[in-house]
Amino acid sequence: MPNIKNIVDAHNKKLLKKPNETTQQEKTCNCRKKEECPLGNKCLTRSVIYQATVETSGGKQTYIGMTDTEFKTRFRNHKQSFEKIKYENQTELSKYVWSLKKNNTSFHISWEIVDRATSYSPITKRCNLCILEKYYILRHKERASLNKRSELATNCKHALRFTLQKLNCT
């Protein structure tokens, strides 16, 4: 059985090892068709503030959102809310897309990463991701024309994973 010193030494060696050509780089995209990636081959990026731009013949509207998980996971949830009517009221973006669909208006949605931040830390008791999203909604209205002011009063959902109710004792 290895002692603590061996475990720590092995861990430190792994962390301090210099990357070389044989070390596999972190994947940024796993889309089958790279040209259809919503973020230009960066869909596996985590902890991001993103912007969705909905363009119609009448103009464009923008939406600011955030995700602590990979963007691709959040993108799939958005796509589901655009396709299934039971998720119509999930976000302000999905409400807008459904209003366009009901009016038979053609539209195109483009996505981009606006910023990155760390999510909730139990040490600092701050969620930089939520704070930064609120900052963009308040200070950059041109990037968040679909967002509502009521989104600013929401609590951080990332802190929930550190509460006792999420502790699995069984």
C-alpha positions, 0 to 999 in steps of 0.5 A: 500500500502506498504511503502519503508521500508517494501519493503526493509525489506522484500527484506533484509529478503529474502536475509539474510535467511539461506538456510535449507533443505526445501529451494530448491537448484539451479538446475544444470541440467534438462536433461531428461536422466542424463547420456546423459547430455553434461556436466555431470549434470552441463548443466544449468551453466551460464557465462562459458568458455567451451571447445569442443574436437572433437576426430577422428581416426586421432587425436583430435582438440579442440575449446574454446567458451563462453556463457553468458546464460546457457550452454545448450542453447549454446549447442543446437545452436552448435547442430543445426549448426552441423545438418543444412547445412545453419548454416555450417559457424556459428563457426569454430567448425561447419566448422570443423564438416561439413568438417568431415561429408563431408569426411565421417569421424566418430567423437565424441565431448566431452564438458567441462567447462574450467572457469567461469567469469562475463559478461559485466558490465556497471559500470566497462565497462569490459566484463571478459567473453570475456577477459577470452575467448581471454586469453584462445585462446592466451595462451592455444593453445592446448585448442583452436586448431580450433579457429582463431586469427580473433576471438580476434579482435571481440567486446564484444556482451554482451555490446549491451544489455546496448545500447540505440538501445536495449531500448524498448520504445513502 
